[in-house]
């Protein structure tokens, strides 16, 4: 299939992402949680692979991202890293691993980097966690910020509705974005906020802004299982489905079941 091959096959780095923004080149980011899918995502030309704490939902079946642990995130990230040659691999720090204090945050950050061998970490929040962000960055660990709808705070928000519609929350988000950039973050994810606010942050920041449900930005990120149509029950406005793998896989598995039960599989050519 033509059209998805990348111009530059070099390993993507945080520095190259900044170059891409400066050159007006969009950044393609997707999630992955295992070796096989990571190989496919990387081979298709994705620039950044996020080992998201969304694994709590799509891999483990939890209702929120909160239950997933540091051990589980390391397992998923290690699996992804083994399958990647080009993309920058970013791992989410899960809920509870950095909110207590900067000391606990840096301890968990170092452990994830040492054991998972990923390229960077992503943390949710702004001013509230800025000291932890600075501490992790001071240790030489690249950090991607995350503002807007921050799923780890779902119990505080009480809803997955669009964030920062009001002036006060919008201005706080802009301040937080600048704080994260000044601290040294290499990029920021903006989730489910008004498109005009995303446009403003993109314009004011020198670092790349990655959108998810925030309209046009320097790049976009989606959850792999959502954009491939593996999750039928999730249809937010911002999601574009590029395939119907739920249907394809159900049909294939159903045909396998039929062939086994009818005795058609295995046939003469499929035995030793």
Secondary structure as a PSIPRED ss2 file (coil, helix, strand):
# PSIPRED VFORMAT (PSIPRED V4.0)

   1 X C   1.000  0.000  0.000
   2 X C   1.000  0.000  0.000
   3 X C   1.000  0.000  0.000
   4 X C   1.000  0.000  0.000
   5 X C   1.000  0.000  0.000
   6 X C   1.000  0.000  0.000
   7 X C   1.000  0.000  0.000
   8 X C   1.000  0.000  0.000
   9 X C   1.000  0.000  0.000
  10 X C   1.000  0.000  0.000
  11 X C   1.000  0.000  0.000
  12 X C   1.000  0.000  0.000
  13 X C   1.000  0.000  0.000
  14 X H   0.000  1.000  0.000
  15 X H   0.000  1.000  0.000
  16 X H   0.000  1.000  0.000
  17 X H   0.000  1.000  0.000
  18 X H   0.000  1.000  0.000
  19 X H   0.000  1.000  0.000
  20 X H   0.000  1.000  0.000
  21 X H   0.000  1.000  0.000
  22 X H   0.000  1.000  0.000
  23 X C   1.000  0.000  0.000
  24 X C   1.000  0.000  0.000
  25 X C   1.000  0.000  0.000
  26 X C   1.000  0.000  0.000
  27 X E   0.000  0.000  1.000
  28 X E   0.000  0.000  1.000
  29 X E   0.000  0.000  1.000
  30 X E   0.000  0.000  1.000
  31 X E   0.000  0.000  1.000
  32 X C   1.000  0.000  0.000
  33 X C   1.000  0.000  0.000
  34 X C   1.000  0.000  0.000
  35 X H   0.000  1.000  0.000
  36 X H   0.000  1.000  0.000
  37 X H   0.000  1.000  0.000
  38 X H   0.000  1.000  0.000
  39 X H   0.000  1.000  0.000
  40 X H   0.000  1.000  0.000
  41 X H   0.000  1.000  0.000
  42 X H   0.000  1.000  0.000
  43 X H   0.000  1.000  0.000
  44 X C   1.000  0.000  0.000
  45 X C   1.000  0.000  0.000
  46 X C   1.000  0.000  0.000
  47 X C   1.000  0.000  0.000
  48 X E   0.000  0.000  1.000
  49 X E   0.000  0.000  1.000
  50 X E   0.000  0.000  1.000
  51 X E   0.000  0.000  1.000
  52 X C   1.000  0.000  0.000
  53 X C   1.000  0.000  0.000
  54 X C   1.000  0.000  0.000
  55 X H   0.000  1.000  0.000
  56 X H   0.000  1.000  0.000
  57 X H   0.000  1.000  0.000
  58 X H   0.000  1.000  0.000
  59 X C   1.000  0.000  0.000
  60 X C   1.000  0.000  0.000
  61 X C   1.000  0.000  0.000
  62 X C   1.000  0.000  0.000
  63 X C   1.000  0.000  0.000
  64 X C   1.000  0.000  0.000
  65 X C   1.000  0.000  0.000
  66 X C   1.000  0.000  0.000
  67 X C   1.000  0.000  0.000
  68 X C   1.000  0.000  0.000
  69 X C   1.000  0.000  0.000
  70 X H   0.000  1.000  0.000
  71 X H   0.000  1.000  0.000
  72 X H   0.000  1.000  0.000
  73 X H   0.000  1.000  0.000
  74 X H   0.000  1.000  0.000
  75 X H   0.000  1.000  0.000
  76 X H   0.000  1.000  0.000
  77 X H   0.000  1.000  0.000
  78 X H   0.000  1.000  0.000
  79 X H   0.000  1.000  0.000
  80 X H   0.000  1.000  0.000
  81 X H   0.000  1.000  0.000
  82 X H   0.000  1.000  0.000
  83 X C   1.000  0.000  0.000
  84 X C   1.000  0.000  0.000
  85 X C   1.000  0.000  0.000
  86 X C   1.000  0.000  0.000
  87 X C   1.000  0.000  0.000
  88 X E   0.000  0.000  1.000
  89 X E   0.000  0.000  1.000
  90 X E   0.000  0.000  1.000
  91 X E   0.000  0.000  1.000
  92 X E   0.000  0.000  1.000
  93 X C   1.000  0.000  0.000
  94 X C   1.000  0.000  0.000
  95 X C   1.000  0.000  0.000
  96 X C   1.000  0.000  0.000
  97 X C   1.000  0.000  0.000
  98 X C   1.000  0.000  0.000
  99 X C   1.000  0.000  0.000
 100 X C   1.000  0.000  0.000
 101 X C   1.000  0.000  0.000
 102 X H   0.000  1.000  0.000
 103 X H   0.000  1.000  0.000
 104 X H   0.000  1.000  0.000
 105 X H   0.000  1.000  0.000
 106 X H   0.000  1.000  0.000
 107 X H   0.000  1.000  0.000
 108 X H   0.000  1.000  0.000
 109 X H   0.000  1.000  0.000
 110 X H   0.000  1.000  0.000
 111 X H   0.000  1.000  0.000
 112 X H   0.000  1.000  0.000
 113 X H   0.000  1.000  0.000
 114 X H   0.000  1.000  0.000
 115 X H   0.000  1.000  0.000
 116 X H   0.000  1.000  0.000
 117 X C   1.000  0.000  0.000
 118 X C   1.000  0.000  0.000
 119 X C   1.000  0.000  0.000
 120 X E   0.000  0.000  1.000
 121 X E   0.000  0.000  1.000
 122 X E   0.000  0.000  1.000
 123 X C   1.000  0.000  0.000
 124 X C   1.000  0.000  0.000
 125 X C   1.000  0.000  0.000
 126 X C   1.000  0.000  0.000
 127 X H   0.000  1.000  0.000
 128 X H   0.000  1.000  0.000
 129 X H   0.000  1.000  0.000
 130 X H   0.000  1.000  0.000
 131 X H   0.000  1.000  0.000
 132 X H   0.000  1.000  0.000
 133 X H   0.000  1.000  0.000
 134 X H   0.000  1.000  0.000
 135 X H   0.000  1.000  0.000
 136 X H   0.000  1.000  0.000
 137 X H   0.000  1.000  0.000
 138 X H   0.000  1.000  0.000
 139 X C   1.000  0.000  0.000
 140 X C   1.000  0.000  0.000
 141 X C   1.000  0.000  0.000
 142 X C   1.000  0.000  0.000
 143 X E   0.000  0.000  1.000
 144 X E   0.000  0.000  1.000
 145 X E   0.000  0.000  1.000
 146 X E   0.000  0.000  1.000
 147 X E   0.000  0.000  1.000
 148 X E   0.000  0.000  1.000
 149 X C   1.000  0.000  0.000
 150 X C   1.000  0.000  0.000
 151 X H   0.000  1.000  0.000
 152 X H   0.000  1.000  0.000
 153 X H   0.000  1.000  0.000
 154 X H   0.000  1.000  0.000
 155 X H   0.000  1.000  0.000
 156 X H   0.000  1.000  0.000
 157 X H   0.000  1.000  0.000
 158 X C   1.000  0.000  0.000
 159 X C   1.000  0.000  0.000
 160 X C   1.000  0.000  0.000
 161 X C   1.000  0.000  0.000
 162 X C   1.000  0.000  0.000
 163 X E   0.000  0.000  1.000
 164 X C   1.000  0.000  0.000
 165 X C   1.000  0.000  0.000
 166 X C   1.000  0.000  0.000
 167 X H   0.000  1.000  0.000
 168 X H   0.000  1.000  0.000
 169 X H   0.000  1.000  0.000
 170 X H   0.000  1.000  0.000
 171 X H   0.000  1.000  0.000
 172 X H   0.000  1.000  0.000
 173 X H   0.000  1.000  0.000
 174 X H   0.000  1.000  0.000
 175 X H   0.000  1.000  0.000
 176 X H   0.000  1.000  0.000
 177 X H   0.000  1.000  0.000
 178 X H   0.000  1.000  0.000
 179 X H   0.000  1.000  0.000
 180 X H   0.000  1.000  0.000
 181 X H   0.000  1.000  0.000
 182 X H   0.000  1.000  0.000
 183 X H   0.000  1.000  0.000
 184 X C   1.000  0.000  0.000
 185 X C   1.000  0.000  0.000
 186 X C   1.000  0.000  0.000
 187 X E   0.000  0.000  1.000
 188 X E   0.000  0.000  1.000
 189 X E   0.000  0.000  1.000
 190 X E   0.000  0.000  1.000
 191 X E   0.000  0.000  1.000
 192 X C   1.000  0.000  0.000
 193 X E   0.000  0.000  1.000
 194 X C   1.000  0.000  0.000
 195 X H   0.000  1.000  0.000
 196 X H   0.000  1.000  0.000
 197 X H   0.000  1.000  0.000
 198 X H   0.000  1.000  0.000
 199 X H   0.000  1.000  0.000
 200 X H   0.000  1.000  0.000
 201 X H   0.000  1.000  0.000
 202 X H   0.000  1.000  0.000
 203 X H   0.000  1.000  0.000
 204 X H   0.000  1.000  0.000
 205 X C   1.000  0.000  0.000
 206 X C   1.000  0.000  0.000
 207 X C   1.000  0.000  0.000
 208 X E   0.000  0.000  1.000
 209 X E   0.000  0.000  1.000
 210 X E   0.000  0.000  1.000
 211 X E   0.000  0.000  1.000
 212 X E   0.000  0.000  1.000
 213 X C   1.000  0.000  0.000
 214 X C   1.000  0.000  0.000
 215 X C   1.000  0.000  0.000
 216 X C   1.000  0.000  0.000
 217 X C   1.000  0.000  0.000
 218 X C   1.000  0.000  0.000
 219 X E   0.000  0.000  1.000
 220 X E   0.000  0.000  1.000
 221 X E   0.000  0.000  1.000
 222 X E   0.000  0.000  1.000
 223 X C   1.000  0.000  0.000
 224 X H   0.000  1.000  0.000
 225 X H   0.000  1.000  0.000
 226 X H   0.000  1.000  0.000
 227 X H   0.000  1.000  0.000
 228 X C   1.000  0.000  0.000
 229 X C   1.000  0.000  0.000
 230 X C   1.000  0.000  0.000
 231 X C   1.000  0.000  0.000
 232 X C   1.000  0.000  0.000
 233 X C   1.000  0.000  0.000
 234 X C   1.000  0.000  0.000
 235 X C   1.000  0.000  0.000
 236 X C   1.000  0.000  0.000
 237 X C   1.000  0.000  0.000
 238 X C   1.000  0.000  0.000
 239 X C   1.000  0.000  0.000
 240 X C   1.000  0.000  0.000
 241 X C   1.000  0.000  0.000
 242 X C   1.000  0.000  0.000
 243 X C   1.000  0.000  0.000
 244 X C   1.000  0.000  0.000
 245 X H   0.000  1.000  0.000
 246 X H   0.000  1.000  0.000
 247 X H   0.000  1.000  0.000
 248 X H   0.000  1.000  0.000
 249 X H   0.000  1.000  0.000
 250 X H   0.000  1.000  0.000
 251 X H   0.000  1.000  0.000
 252 X H   0.000  1.000  0.000
 253 X H   0.000  1.000  0.000
 254 X H   0.000  1.000  0.000
 255 X H   0.000  1.000  0.000
 256 X H   0.000  1.000  0.000
 257 X H   0.000  1.000  0.000
 258 X H   0.000  1.000  0.000
 259 X H   0.000  1.000  0.000
 260 X H   0.000  1.000  0.000
 261 X H   0.000  1.000  0.000
 262 X H   0.000  1.000  0.000
 263 X C   1.000  0.000  0.000
 264 X C   1.000  0.000  0.000
 265 X C   1.000  0.000  0.000
 266 X C   1.000  0.000  0.000
 267 X C   1.000  0.000  0.000
 268 X H   0.000  1.000  0.000
 269 X H   0.000  1.000  0.000
 270 X H   0.000  1.000  0.000
 271 X C   1.000  0.000  0.000
 272 X C   1.000  0.000  0.000
